[in-house]
């Protein structure tokens, strides 16, 4: 099923995309090669093929959801120009 220039122009108009003649020629060739490839794929017999759920042969192991502060609070507060105990002090933004 070859894609001609008129079909590309129609799709471009429906998509509200402006294309020049060089782009239309290029796109018609590209779309034609894509559809030719898809037609080849449709010829494959996949009745005996199991569906693939994952490329990895392992299942994900569940881990405990433990809340942890990372023990780096003091290192983070060192980056603040002003701090008050455990918090950053920032200038008021809204008046």
N, C-alpha and C positions, 0 to 999 in steps of 0.2 A: 504494500500500500504506500506508494510514493506520496510525499508531502510536496505540494507545489506552492508557488509564490502566493497565489490567491488565498490559500488556506492560512498561510503565515500572516498575511495582511489582515484577514478576518479575525484571527486570534489576537493580533496586536491591537486592532481597533476595539475589540471587546474588552481587552485588558487596559485600554487607554495608554498604550505604549507607542511612542513615535519611533519609527524605524526608517532608516534610509535604505536605498536599493542594495548596497553592499551587505548590510546586516540581514536583509531579507533573504538574499542568496545564501549567505552563510548559515542562517538559522534553518532554512528549508533543507539544506544538506545534512546539518546536524540532527534535526528531528527525524529525517528519513533514515539515517544510520541507527538512531536509537530504536525506532520502531522495527527496523529489520532485525536488530539484536533481540528485541522482546519476542518477535515472532519465532526466532530460533529457540528461545527458551521455552516457549509454549509447546514446541514439538517434543520436548523431553518427557519421558515417562517417569512420573514421580509417585506412582501408586504404591510402590513397595518401600518408599522412603519414610522413615519416622520423622515427625516434626521435631525441630530442634528448639529446646527451651533455653539452653545456655551452651556456650562454647567451652565452659569450664566443666570438668567432670566432678566437681566438688560442690557440696552444699555449704551455704554460709553458716558459720557457727554463731550461735547467739552468745552475747556477752552481757554481763550484769551492767545495768545502767546506774553507775555510781557518780554522785555529784562530787566534784573535786575542784578546788580553787587553783590547783596547780602549784601552790606554795611559792608563787612568784609575785605576790602583792607588793612587797617592798621594792623589788626590782622595777615594777611598773610605776610605782609612785615616785621613783627617782627621776623619771622623765618629766614630771610636772613642775612648772615654775613655782606654783603655789599649791600647798596641800594642807588639809586639815584632818589629822589623824589618819583615817582610812579612805579619804575622798579627795578628788581633784577639786580645786577651786577655780571656777571659770567666771569670766565677766558676764554680767546680766545682759541678755540679748533683747528681751522684750521689756518695754517700759510701760 
